[in-house]
Each structure stands twice: as structure tokens, then as C-alpha cells.
Amino acid sequence: MLLRDSNIVRLQQEEFDVAIIGGGINGAVSAAALSARGVKVALIERGDFACETSQESSNLAWGGIKYLESFEFGLVRKLCRSRNHLMKHYPSTVKEIRFLTTHAKGFRQPRWMLYLGTWIYWLMGNAFTQKPRWLSLKQMRSEVPVLAESRFDGGIEYSDAYLHDNDARFVFNFVRSALNYGCIAANYVESLGAEYVDDQWNIAAVDRISGQEFNLKAGVLLNTCGPYVDAHNRLTGQKTEYRHVFSKGIHLIVDRIVPLPKVLTFFANDGRMFFAIPMGPKTCIGTTDGRVESAKAKVNPEDRRFVLDNINERLNLSEPLSENDIIAERCGVRPLVVRGRVDEAVDWVQLSRKHVIEVDAQRAHISVFGGKLTDCLNVGEEVCAHFSKGLGRRLIYPHKRWYGEPIDTIRDEYLHQAELMKLDAMTSPDSSELLTSRLWRRYGAQALGILEKIREDPKMAEVMIEGTEYLRAEISLAAHREMIIKLEDFLRRRSKIALIASTQKIKQSEGIMEACRVLFGDDAQKKFAEYFDGRE
């Protein structure tokens, strides 16, 4: 916790060009983009980084093919280009994946029309991915024998992209990048409100771990609170043209149901798109899409029943999935942007995930509404543009690139060192991926430091928590660099352990207490009890 403690001291003592409130994907990319371009940035998040909507996604970076049906061609074009940009600059993390889409008998659109739509989608994405494919029922039966073929008359296949790691980890890597560029960031620090006086924002903040209250001073306030943007604007008296309405989405994670490295796409009984997404040895199934009034949401029995009924009706599994098969659940609200009041008769499912950035130049305030992971690089670039033009503030390095994997020379050196050490031979038999590629994808240039730790002590290459892929060297690195305050921060967001292993299995793991001692020192037992007692 040394990094966080020193950052909280600096938040109190220094003045900043911009204070960013909210450490989800929008806040993380804004912090990375602005700090890399020479802006003095403070970033605070009232929970852990990416602890709300940003950790509840489908782990897909997709171009929004469903928005073709509502004729939002401009949005689809923009999202496709954003997806391509992510794939190009994060080749180890954002990868192409095929979507095998079934066509139900009697569906509202003929199959040829859906197939035509996939070609339009492919062309709007600059033909960056593999071409779409028409699938006969015989081909689908051959590729996915468990399909309940009596429901379908064929299918189509197209490409999009997915995150090889979990979404929250992807977000944190932007926070870590911002820290590397000089941003002062701290999790578990809440904004209690702010006043704009004498061309400066005075933000009342509280450290939710120690209870200490302090003031944070900045020239610009950037509200990236995700679903809570409107709530924070009310705290500061900020009037906006746009606001949020909410849709709840859930996913259930179960043991792998289809040994196929493709996303199975169905149309659920209510006509919405519905996925079975490969997740290493697991499958992520969902999602729902229902209107809710609050930014807080949780999975209820009806949600589980909807997901389980839909997947069981479409696959002939040896045993139908039941609630006993659920390893973990994801539940989040999607903040959808509306202007003024929304008509109650609007087709809720057709509201898109576009983002809007609203600037109040007189009060030096920016609000970021909506958005999705696919569009994150655009959010960072647009925030920089508004900061320098709309607010007239200076970017010292206006053209510096702030995203992407390390340059080839660093990667080549890492690969050379890994080969000399025979790193892949140290991979655990239970691992879904060789060590060389996994460490590079998760840690980039810092993976060289992990190699050094393993070189000094080969035991650092051993898996610490059995049944997972995480090495002693990784957990040691996390303790020093990743601002882990609670065990959940590590199990759910810096890693995906809590998504692929049940709470009971993690608790019974021989290595979990050792991991707690590495992460929390003398507080290991306290942090262990805090996490597991709450779940039992």
C-alpha cells in the first residue's frame, strides 16, 4: 500500500491541472491520454479501479453489429474502426474471434438478410477481419454437434474481437500507464462534492480506508463516474444537456460447454442477441438487457432462469445447466445516453452505447456520458481535444501516442530472454496458455522484471494458488505496483481468479493464504476474513 499512501499525501499537498473523478474505462483512458501529453493529472476512484460497469462486460471488443438494425451506420463505422485500432495496437490482448450465429426457424428476418448484414458490417470495418461465411444446417451440425438443430434452419459466421484477459485488467493497465506518465492516482478515495471558486475546483475527498478527509485542488474537473455521472454532477451543481438511463446486463460463468474457440450467437426468446463466449476452460453465457431505474443492480432468480432456459433450449447438453453449475456471475448496468427526457414508449433495446462528452467552458468542467470498452481510445483522444480547444488548456506533448503495447525492440528483448531461460518449459500443466505469451500480454515491459525474479529464484515461476495460472513472481509484482487494497481487488480485477473458480475452491486452496501474506503482510489474516466471511 506504499504507493497509494504516498499518492494520497501528494493529492493533498499539490495542485493539479485536472482532477478526474471515476476510475473506470473512461477515467483510466482520460488519465493515460492527458498525463502522457504533459498534463498534471489526479485520478480518484471511490472503490477499486474498474469496480463497477467496467468489470461487468462480455469481454468483447465488438463493432456493434446489432446497431445496423436501427440504421446507426455512423456509430457502427466508428466502433468498427475503434475495434480495428485496438486489435492493431494491442495484438496480444485484443484478438479476432469468430461468431457462429444460428438462425431460428421463423425468425423475424430471413437468413439471407442477416448474411447481407454481416457483409455490410465487414465492409464498414475496412475488411479488417476474415470474411463472413454462410452455414448450412449440415455444416452447423458438423461444427457444433450439441446444437438443438430442430430449432434452426442454418446459420452465418462473422468476426469481431475479444479481450484475451479480463476487462478490469485491461482498464487497470491504462491506470498503470497513467501512473508511469506522472499521474497521481488512488483507489478507495471518494469525492464528496466540489466547488468552483476563483477559477479553481476545490474537491472535498475522503480516504475510505482510513476515514481521513482532505481537499483536492485542480483547474479542471473531469467527471468520468460512469453510471454515477449524473449523481456527481448534482453534488457539484453542474447542469448538463445529457443524462443517463440504465439497462441491466448479466452473465453466468460455467464450466466450458462447447470445445469450440468461437462465440455461439443466438437470438433469445425475446428476440435479443444472446451469447455463449469461450473463456479458457469456462464459458460465459448472457446477456440480459432490461431497463432499471438505479445504477446499482444485482442478479435475481428471474435473470438466472432467463439465461439458463435460453441456453438449455438451444443446446442438447448431456445434462441441462442448472444454478448448481454457476461458478460466478457478472451483473452491471449499462449507462445509456439520452438528451433531455426519454419517451417511455421508446424501444429500450435499440438505445445505443454511444458516448457523449459535454463541456462547460465557463466552469472548466467536462462530463463523459455512456461509452463502451471498444470505443475507449476515442474517448481518450476526444478528452484531450476538449481539454486543449474547448477549455483552452495546454498540452505539452500534443502528438504523443499514449496507448499500445511496448515497441518491438522491448518485445524482442523479452522474447530473447524468455527463450534463453526456456520459460515455456516452466508453464504449469493446468495452464491454458504458455508463459511467454501470457506474461507479455499482461505486463508488457514489466515482464522483463518478472523474468529477472525467476532467474534469481526459480520458485518464483511456480503457481502460488493451485488451479490458477498466477505465479509467485506475478503476485510479488502486484503487491508493489498494482495498488491492491482488498483481496477482491486481486482475485476479481487484477486477475480473473474469482471468475473461473468458486469461492469455496479459492478458500480451500493451499496457496491463498501465502498470496495474502505477499499482498498484505501483517494484515493477511484480516484481509482473508474480510473477503471470505462476506461471501459466506
WOHU-V596812 format. One record per backbone hydrogen bond with DSSP energy under -1.0 kcal/mol. NH is the residue of the N-H (numbers start at 1). CO is the residue of the C=O. Records with the same first field share a line. If there is no record, write none. Layout:
NH: CO  CO
This chain:
5: 1
6: 2
7: 3
8: 4
9: 5
10: 6
11: 7
12: 8
13: 9
14: 10
16: 217
17: 40
18: 40
19: 220
20: 42
21: 222
22: 44
28: 24
29: 25
30: 26
31: 27
32: 28
33: 29
34: 30
35: 31
36: 32
38: 35
39: 34
42: 18
43: 184
44: 20
45: 186
50: 23
51: 48
55: 52
56: 53
61: 161
67: 64
68: 65
71: 68
72: 67
73: 71
76: 72
77: 73
78: 74
79: 75
80: 76
81: 77
82: 78
83: 79
84: 80
85: 81
86: 82
87: 83
88: 84
89: 85
90: 86
93: 90
94: 90
95: 162
97: 160
99: 158
100: 263
101: 156
102: 265
103: 154
105: 151
107: 104
114: 110
115: 111
116: 112
117: 113
118: 114
119: 115
120: 116
121: 117
122: 118
123: 119
124: 120
125: 121
126: 123
127: 122
128: 125
133: 157
135: 155
140: 136
141: 137
142: 138
143: 139
144: 140
147: 144
148: 314
149: 147
151: 148
152: 149
153: 103
155: 135
156: 101
157: 133
158: 99
160: 97
162: 95
163: 59
164: 93
170: 166
171: 167
172: 168
173: 169
174: 171
175: 171
176: 172
177: 173
178: 174
179: 175
180: 176
181: 177
182: 179
183: 178
184: 41
186: 43
188: 47
189: 45
190: 206
192: 204
195: 202
197: 200
201: 218
202: 195
203: 216
204: 193
205: 214
206: 190
207: 212
208: 188
211: 207
214: 205
216: 203
218: 201
219: 16
220: 17
221: 364
222: 19
223: 366
224: 21
228: 225
229: 226
232: 228
233: 229
234: 230
235: 231
236: 232
238: 233
243: 338
245: 336
247: 334
248: 290
249: 332
251: 330
252: 285
253: 328
254: 283
256: 281
260: 258
262: 260
263: 98
264: 276
265: 100
266: 274
268: 272
271: 268
274: 266
275: 286
276: 264
277: 284
279: 282
282: 279
283: 254
284: 277
285: 252
286: 275
290: 248
292: 246
304: 300
305: 301
306: 302
307: 303
308: 304
309: 305
310: 306
311: 307
312: 308
313: 309
315: 311
316: 146
317: 315
325: 322
326: 323
327: 253
328: 253
330: 251
332: 249
334: 247
336: 245
338: 243
340: 241
346: 343
348: 346
350: 347
351: 348
356: 369
358: 367
360: 365
365: 360
366: 221
367: 358
368: 223
369: 356
371: 354
375: 372
376: 373
379: 375
380: 376
381: 377
382: 378
383: 379
384: 380
385: 381
386: 382
387: 383
388: 384
389: 385
391: 386
393: 387
396: 37
397: 37
400: 397
405: 89
411: 407
412: 408
413: 409
414: 410
415: 411
416: 412
417: 413
418: 414
419: 415
420: 416
421: 417
423: 418
426: 423
427: 424
431: 428
438: 434
439: 435
440: 436
441: 437
442: 438
443: 439
444: 440
446: 443
447: 444
448: 445
450: 446
451: 447
452: 448
453: 449
454: 450
455: 451
456: 452
457: 453
460: 457
461: 458
462: 459
464: 470
468: 465
472: 462
473: 460
475: 471
476: 472
477: 473
478: 474
479: 475
481: 477
482: 478
491: 487
492: 488
493: 489
494: 489
495: 490
498: 491
499: 496
501: 497
506: 502
507: 503
508: 504
515: 511
516: 512
517: 513
518: 514
519: 515
520: 516
521: 517
523: 520
524: 521
527: 523
528: 524
529: 525
530: 526
531: 527
532: 528
533: 529
536: 532
